[in-house]
Amino acid sequence: MTDLKLIPYNADLDPEAQNFLPWLWDKLKADDLISIYFH
């Protein structure tokens, strides 16, 4: 099994924060991780 690295994300200081959630959603779909995320 591959190690899962968790990287904390804080949007407070990110000028591109509004782009993070759509990117994350697309990444979860592309990597077939939605079932894990919502489990």
N, C-alpha and C positions, 0 to 999 in steps of 0.2 A: 504494500500500500504506500502511496506517495504521501509525504508529509504535507500538511496543509498549513500555509503561512497566513496568519491573520495580520493585516496592517490596519491599525486604527485610522479613521478618517474624520477630520474635524473641518467642517465647511465654513467656520467662522471667518477665517482669513483667506479663503480661496476665492479669487475673483471669478473663477469659472465654475463655481459651485452649482449653478443652475443646470450645468451640463452633466453633472455627475450621475444623477439618478437615471436619466435616459441611457447613458453609457453603461451603467451597471446592469440595467434590465436587459439590454442587448447582449451584454457579455454573458449573463446567466443563461439566456436562450441559446446563444452560440455554443457554449460549453456544456449544454444540457444539464445545468445545475439548478434549475427552477424547482424541481421536486425536492432537492436537498434543502434549498433555501426556505421553502414553505412547509417542510416536514415538521 
